[in-house]
Amino acid sequence: MKKILYAILIAGFFAILGSTMSKSPTLPLYAQSLGLSRGEIGIVAAASTITGIFMNFASGLLSDIYGRKKLLKISGFVFFSAPLLYFFANNAIALALVRAYYGIATAIFVPVSLALISDLYSEKKGTFMGILSSATLVGRAIAPLLAGSLIYFAGFWIVFILCSFFGFTTFAITFMLPEAEGELEKFEFSFSSTLFLLGLLDAAVYMAYQSIETFLPLFYFLEDKAWLSGLILAIEISLMAIVKPYAGYLSDKIGRIKPIIVGMGMVSLAMLIFALSNSLSLIIGGAVLFSLGASVSEASTKPLATEISKLRGTALGFLESIKDIGQALGPILVGFLGFRFGFAFVGIFGMVILGIFMLMFKGMKIEG
């Protein structure tokens, strides 16, 4: 069982390392080299997220029917093949199609790998889901520096080849995973307001995360200090990678409800700090508070979803789809409303959803 867990963690690390390298900072630079306008670059960048909104739910459901291993093999093949298609993309439409295809890989891998962990390690699912999330966060943190350095010294081609190699590694590992047969004989899914609420909690977290990532370098006291905003974002990701396994362990020990309440409270407060910030120290404090809160909350929402629904893959895929919508909307809202009102809106949205969650789960005990 330990070997299986290590295989999932290694696959997750290389999958997200490769997919993030192909995107940050590679995608906008490559698109610019092709002569794409900023508007076209924005559309291309959104293509994979849009794919995820629809594919997360579908892949989770399909894994409940056909089994986890089959879906993870498909994901691995896309991770392997998608980077090579960059060589044939020479205009906005072609590049958007490549990104949409690439988005299928992550949209399958994330919910299905989490569902497989829930299948195999029911007593420690919170802990091991947290460790998997940390493994992917490490890959996400390393990717921009590695890709940027390779582009500077050798060009885009080496990045695409290396991303494909990492994808092939993921693809090969999927053949080592156990057969986890599906439990359903046909499509059957009824709308669950409880799962939808959990999805909104994750959506609020990722509205905040993507808003911070997008607009942090544009705060007036960070202008012309790209290295400092990059350092703050690196600290944020590092904290999440460190805290998530411990938060998952805590969730397994004391249940899911209390960590979600505490974590979402911290996320909402962090957004209000960003809205009112007028100094670097407040920004750093808000980023640290957000990292801790997001880790604690997300380490419990996903295990709780697998305990609410017997269709674990479907439940996790549903959460990921709602989360992706929030992630896409966050920068749009902050961009149109402005920093003060935009970040405040995200914080208040999180508080409202948390309030509804507390009312719905009042007195309800769901232990890990």
C-alpha positions in Angstrom: 0.0 0.0 0.0 2.9 2.4 0.7 4.3 1.7 -2.8 0.9 2.6 -4.3 0.8 5.8 -2.3 4.3 6.8 -3.4 3.4 6.0 -7.0 0.4 8.4 -6.8 2.4 11.1 -5.2 5.2 10.9 -7.8 2.7 10.9 -10.6 1.0 13.9 -9.2 4.3 15.8 -8.8 5.4 15.2 -12.4 1.9 15.8 -13.8 1.5 19.2 -12.3 5.2 20.1 -12.8 4.9 19.5 -16.5 1.5 21.1 -17.0 2.5 24.2 -15.0 5.8 24.5 -16.9 3.9 24.6 -20.1 1.8 27.5 -18.8 3.9 29.7 -16.5 5.7 31.6 -17.8 5.9 29.7 -21.1 2.4 30.2 -22.5 2.2 34.0 -22.7 5.8 34.3 -23.9 5.3 31.6 -26.6 2.0 33.2 -27.7 3.7 36.6 -27.9 6.5 35.1 -30.0 3.7 34.0 -32.4 2.4 37.5 -32.7 -0.8 37.1 -30.7 -2.4 40.1 -29.2 -3.1 40.5 -25.4 -6.7 39.7 -26.0 -5.9 36.5 -27.8 -3.4 35.5 -25.2 -6.1 35.9 -22.5 -8.5 33.7 -24.5 -5.8 31.1 -25.0 -4.9 31.1 -21.3 -8.6 30.6 -20.3 -9.0 27.6 -22.6 -7.7 25.0 -20.2 -9.8 26.4 -17.3 -13.0 26.3 -19.4 -12.2 22.6 -20.3 -11.8 21.9 -16.6 -15.2 23.3 -15.7 -16.9 20.7 -17.8 -14.4 17.8 -17.6 -13.8 17.6 -13.8 -17.4 16.4 -13.2 -17.5 14.2 -16.2 -14.2 12.5 -15.4 -15.2 11.9 -11.8 -18.5 10.3 -12.9 -16.7 8.2 -15.6 -14.3 6.9 -13.0 -17.2 5.8 -10.8 -18.5 3.8 -13.8 -15.3 2.5 -15.5 -12.8 2.6 -12.7 -10.0 5.0 -11.6 -7.1 3.3 -13.4 -8.6 3.7 -16.9 -9.3 7.4 -16.5 -5.8 8.0 -15.0 -4.2 6.2 -18.0 -6.1 8.6 -20.3 -4.9 11.5 -18.2 -1.3 10.3 -18.4 -1.5 10.0 -22.2 -2.7 13.6 -22.5 0.0 14.8 -20.2 2.5 13.1 -22.5 1.1 14.1 -25.9 -0.2 17.6 -25.3 3.2 19.4 -25.0 4.3 18.0 -28.3 1.3 19.7 -30.0 2.8 23.1 -29.2 5.2 22.6 -32.1 2.3 22.6 -34.5 0.4 25.5 -33.0 1.2 28.7 -35.0 -2.0 30.8 -34.4 -4.4 31.7 -31.7 -7.0 29.1 -32.5 -4.5 26.2 -32.7 -2.9 27.3 -29.5 -6.3 27.5 -27.7 -7.1 24.0 -28.9 -3.8 22.7 -27.6 -4.6 24.4 -24.2 -8.1 23.0 -24.2 -6.7 19.5 -24.9 -4.1 19.9 -22.2 -6.8 20.9 -19.7 -8.4 17.5 -20.1 -5.3 15.9 -18.4 -5.5 18.0 -15.2 -9.3 17.8 -15.1 -9.1 14.0 -15.1 -6.1 13.6 -12.8 -7.0 15.8 -9.9 -10.5 14.4 -8.9 -9.8 10.8 -10.0 -6.4 10.6 -8.1 -8.1 12.0 -5.0 -11.0 9.5 -5.4 -8.5 6.7 -5.7 -6.9 7.8 -2.4 -10.3 7.8 -0.8 -10.9 4.3 -2.1 -7.6 2.9 -0.8 -7.1 4.8 2.4 -10.5 5.5 3.9 -9.3 5.9 7.5 -6.5 8.4 6.5 -8.0 10.0 3.4 -7.7 13.5 4.8 -4.0 13.1 5.6 -3.1 11.4 2.3 -5.2 13.8 0.2 -3.2 16.6 1.9 0.1 14.9 1.1 -0.9 14.5 -2.6 -1.9 18.2 -2.7 1.4 19.1 -1.2 3.3 17.0 -3.9 1.4 18.9 -6.6 2.1 22.2 -5.0 5.8 21.5 -4.9 5.7 20.8 -8.6 3.7 24.0 -9.2 6.3 26.0 -7.2 9.3 24.7 -9.0 7.8 24.9 -12.5 8.0 28.7 -13.3 11.6 29.0 -12.3 12.6 25.8 -14.2 10.7 26.8 -17.3 11.8 30.4 -17.3 15.5 29.4 -17.0 15.2 26.8 -19.8 13.5 29.4 -22.1 16.3 31.9 -21.4 19.1 29.5 -22.1 17.8 27.2 -24.8 14.4 28.3 -26.0 10.8 27.0 -26.0 11.5 23.6 -27.6 13.4 22.2 -24.6 10.5 23.1 -22.3 7.9 21.3 -24.5 10.2 18.2 -24.7 10.7 18.2 -21.0 7.0 18.6 -20.3 6.3 15.7 -22.5 8.9 13.6 -20.7 7.3 14.4 -17.3 4.0 13.5 -18.9 5.3 10.2 -20.1 6.6 9.5 -16.5 3.1 10.1 -15.2 1.6 7.9 -18.0 4.0 5.1 -17.2 3.2 5.2 -13.4 -0.5 4.9 -14.1 0.1 1.3 -15.3 1.5 0.5 -11.8 -1.7 1.6 -10.0 -4.2 -1.0 -8.8 -7.4 -1.8 -10.7 -10.2 0.2 -9.0 -13.3 -1.0 -10.7 -16.3 1.3 -11.1 -19.3 0.8 -8.8 -22.0 2.0 -11.2 -23.5 0.3 -14.2 -25.0 3.4 -15.7 -25.0 7.2 -15.3 -26.9 8.3 -12.2 -26.4 11.6 -10.5 -28.9 13.7 -8.6 -28.2 17.3 -7.8 -27.0 17.7 -4.2 -27.3 21.0 -2.5 -24.8 19.9 0.2 -22.2 19.1 -2.4 -22.9 22.3 -4.2 -22.3 24.2 -0.9 -19.0 22.5 -0.4 -18.1 23.4 -4.0 -19.0 27.1 -3.3 -16.6 27.0 -0.3 -13.8 25.7 -2.5 -14.8 28.3 -5.2 -14.5 31.1 -2.6 -11.0 29.9 -1.7 -9.9 29.8 -5.3 -11.5 33.1 -6.2 -9.2 34.5 -3.5 -6.2 32.5 -4.6 -6.4 33.5 -8.3 -7.2 37.1 -7.4 -4.0 37.3 -5.2 -1.9 35.6 -7.8 -3.1 37.9 -10.6 -3.1 41.3 -8.9 -0.5 41.1 -6.1 2.3 42.5 -8.4 0.1 45.5 -9.2 -0.2 46.9 -5.6 1.4 50.3 -5.7 4.0 49.4 -3.1 5.1 46.3 -5.1 5.3 48.0 -8.5 8.8 47.6 -10.0 9.5 44.9 -7.4 8.6 41.8 -9.3 11.1 39.8 -7.3 9.2 40.7 -4.0 5.8 39.8 -5.3 7.2 36.6 -6.6 8.8 35.9 -3.2 5.5 36.5 -1.4 3.7 34.1 -3.8 6.4 31.5 -3.4 6.0 31.7 0.4 2.3 31.4 0.0 2.6 28.2 -2.0 5.3 26.8 0.3 3.1 27.3 3.4 0.2 25.5 1.7 2.5 22.6 0.8 3.7 22.3 4.4 0.4 22.8 6.2 -2.0 20.7 4.0 -0.8 17.2 5.3 -1.1 18.3 8.9 -4.5 19.9 8.2 -5.6 16.7 6.6 -4.4 14.7 9.7 -6.3 17.1 12.0 -9.4 16.6 9.9 -9.1 12.8 10.2 -8.8 13.2 14.0 -11.4 15.8 14.9 -13.8 15.7 11.9 -14.4 17.9 8.9 -16.7 20.6 10.1 -14.6 22.6 12.6 -11.5 22.9 10.3 -13.7 24.2 7.5 -15.3 26.8 9.7 -11.9 28.0 11.0 -10.2 27.8 7.6 -12.9 29.7 5.7 -13.0 32.3 8.5 -9.3 32.9 8.0 -9.6 33.1 4.2 -12.4 35.7 4.4 -10.5 37.7 6.9 -7.4 37.6 4.7 -9.4 39.0 1.8 -10.6 41.9 3.9 -7.0 42.6 4.9 -6.1 42.8 1.2 -9.0 45.1 0.6 -7.9 47.5 3.4 -4.1 47.0 3.0 -2.0 50.1 2.7 1.4 48.7 3.6 3.6 45.8 2.7 3.4 44.2 6.2 -0.4 43.9 5.8 -0.1 42.3 2.4 2.4 39.7 3.8 0.2 39.1 6.8 -2.9 38.6 4.5 -1.0 36.2 2.3 0.2 34.1 5.2 -3.3 34.1 6.8 -4.8 33.1 3.4 -2.3 30.2 3.0 -3.1 28.8 6.4 -6.9 29.2 6.0 -7.0 27.7 2.5 -5.0 24.7 3.6 -7.1 24.0 6.6 -10.4 24.4 4.7 -9.5 22.5 1.6 -8.0 19.6 3.6 -11.5 18.9 4.9 -14.0 19.8 2.1 -12.8 17.1 -0.2 -12.8 14.2 2.3 -16.2 15.4 3.5 -17.5 15.3 -0.1 -16.5 11.6 -0.3 -18.4 10.9 2.9 -21.5 12.7 1.9 -21.8 10.9 -1.5 -21.2 7.2 -2.2 -20.1 8.3 -5.7 -16.7 9.5 -4.6 -15.3 10.3 -8.0 -18.4 12.2 -9.1 -18.5 14.2 -5.8 -14.9 15.2 -6.2 -15.3 16.1 -9.9 -18.3 18.2 -9.0 -16.3 20.1 -6.4 -13.5 20.7 -8.9 -15.9 22.0 -11.5 -17.4 24.5 -9.1 -14.0 25.5 -7.9 -12.8 26.2 -11.4 -15.7 28.5 -12.0 -14.7 30.5 -8.9 -11.1 30.5 -10.0 -12.0 32.0 -13.3 -14.4 34.6 -11.8 -12.0 35.9 -9.1 -9.7 38.0 -11.2 -12.6 39.2 -13.3 -14.5 40.5 -10.3 -11.4 42.2 -8.7 -10.5 43.6 -12.1 -13.8 45.3 -12.6 -14.6 46.2 -9.0 -11.1 47.4 -8.1 -8.8 46.2 -5.4 -10.7 47.5 -2.4 -14.2 46.5 -3.4 -13.1 43.4 -5.3 -11.1 41.8 -2.5 -13.8 42.8 0.0 -16.5 41.2 -2.2 -14.5 37.9 -2.3 -14.2 38.0 1.5 -17.9 38.7 2.1 -18.8 36.0 -0.4 -16.7 33.5 1.6 -18.4 34.7 4.9 -21.9 34.3 3.4 -21.2 30.8 2.1 -19.6 29.9 5.5 -22.7 31.1 7.3 -25.0 29.0 5.2 -22.6 26.0 5.7 -22.7 26.5 9.5 -26.5 26.5 9.5 -26.8 23.5 7.3 -24.3 21.4 9.3 -25.3 22.6 12.7 -25.1 19.7 15.1 -24.0 17.3 12.3 -21.1 15.1 13.1 -19.1 13.6 10.3 -15.9 12.0 11.5 -12.9 11.1 9.3 
